[in-house]
């Protein structure tokens, strides 16, 4: 259910803060609406500052280049005013039911892989919380005291409110949440499907895949890969970015530079990771080959390791990738063409960037990602059914995470039982090592 006291106070506090910021911006610029990009660009021009646009990245660049204190403050105000910290709070106000709960937050089979898709509040895409004292921040917000919040926190009010969005989802009186998620589920599934034995051995023992990956890549003892070390950072970024045929670009996209890794090292990290994960590299190639053959030979079924199958029906214009669970992924009107001497696989579908129905190009790594995320989804669905059968009420689930509402007095026992259930592999992948992590909380958050 929702903590409407927090929700309503957050909206009011943000509106008051926005008006304060707007008034300061008006006084500095003399503009009636300093939040207008056209008007603000014109004002910046009078200050000798040329801005092609006022996107987040360009405003950040301008701040680092100018010495004009007034213009600098105006750009800071622009950044603060552009943050939509209360959009989800307002959606909560619109969606809350008479019993204080929100229904219909996820759509069954809302994505290509069969995963649930977020709706309304979009719980699949909530800001993470990094404040150490969420409870205190919640209480200050309910007081609607912006001055007190300014004294307690150095961050802007919109940032604090964004940190609290998750916590607006609370357990009813005398109940609490058990929040449990699969540990490194996609890394486990890809290791299992590819047959990468050393990775499976890691997941069947200590489970420290970042450390084990770095140790394998750089030929050092795993004991020397400590938390906060450069080696662990490289192992972590490699695991996050490279599993689906990513390269240097993927490492950058996952923030390699923010982790202090020099660009000159990125190519070497890609090489080392692939060299130590040859069966995963083979998996990308084999899935692409299997799909290509299926498209070129309608009606014939092709298999990978006898757990993954692909077949193309010319009549239905549909390519099916049949998963170990028996469920299938569908690709409409697939085709194989040659581009620069290499096969290119396409299908008709929704472009996730433009949101238009068009021809979409894919490849071995992307197909592997679809398959792995689909298998992970099936593992979650299996666990959810078991958890529900054990008598626990699942009120929400996000990606690979389950949120169960339990009696507060029995929360410890419930958490242990939920974790035991999440260790159970479905019958179609009995040798896949699964494990969950869990914690108990009165309101939703990231542990």
Steps between C-alpha positions, in 0.01 A plus 500: 500500500600866474606738774278786382626731776846474344367524144290812560773671702761426232284660230434810712864534607618473139247756377613750765865434418433540127336837554794615715746398228288660226485828694878505537540425128258782411693748714833398347386501136205738491310236302132430565560131436867410553408135451439564129798366299457765228480787746789369709725450196428858404593624847821293500591664167483841668757366745731399215411130529389312191292190574390278211249336736436458870512125535640348817839421345543843336406688818763295687760586233414871513536506878854373466595760241366835627622741769187718516365439853148619422475281189647209694229531766232525233624177343499334842140610543422362154634162609300496822178611328535234232496217751164323505521371856125517562366355174465154653354642822231670293433172318457336841241764592312424178519121528442426869182303570258540791685230698830692475648257248592530133402228253620416151864601545629230265377359172536126447723414203558869430840452334648289223664266753173440684597710799242718672498863388457796735180702483364809682768573765753305292648303792750346257665840467511662845804705611735312729537617858846586635414703810619342824204630704191443290273487805612843618461647149147360482402666827649836400309484170174441687568816701509689167784709640739596217721702736553201730572279201759751380667490841507119510612430142745667264323356194213690330144419607410331166790257553380411851144448380616277215685286754174448690275392212548129572425554868151629420406132454446367853378189677168524693489515879634187674652380172834543331668432168734215422690618193693224326679494167709253306873551537670564164224310320600591143866413564391164641266424210750587228768289672254209519379527141852545361650228721770733637610263775730724705219752531256232612756389760511859632121516530488162671752619760576854619311679219749790472486530123660848477802386697521164322471665159781746577719218636445296183554797267824616658640169626513602867376333822138582577606602853686797352184635334366704789201731525593843367802373307566579134485132413151459649381810315620348172342165581170667588476720192594206278225284650240774466585605144647212303265203540298578188781561250568851624836665433675825588181698435309286749766552766468876454121482510516318832722773645854365472636855512311575823663195654844647428588265215711663229372482141831346393420195718154428361604299194717280719213438743274386214771266367577349841134447591419325173815290521391368841137445393538311170177305540299821537664638185411170330140536626460834319624346176299179531171677573554731201584201279200302626261788433651572159461136391142490628403810300664367182342154540131542596344206682829354623584518869855577610630436852772632728618255768155337482357768732435781252325467165416724206256448218339728239144469370471657157121480523484698826805713412627428850834385637472309828784460749380228734637538853592221745169563683305425182393861457607673179616840382343624177655716227268610222603497134871420553751523218868445434690733270865559424665824602874558452552131453326401823154363574256749650185378679192722500137474611198728518443647844479799729809720501562565872648843425253642247201293627408436136432169327786445256772265385728419793850361457635248748804275550632216713568704813160671496319171439698352788385786723137431405541131578680548832255762627210276393643202689560721806137610474385138496709428811336795676152387396570151633619638835203736526259209463687304768508801737129558449426131557693519828245756619685826445326796338708650219379861465757614244792374294765701318743346250650206697366617836196384698328711765288291738274640771529294820400515866761714678527248785592222258721699261832326581351155446329618182823643360688174555225297336482735200879472456480121520235502228712722274782246516276241333569477127209424266485140379611602152831638632568296812877554478474881481639635830258762634526712813312796640575790732233649726428756769207617713366856487189702583520691173629417152865584433823368358711332768 
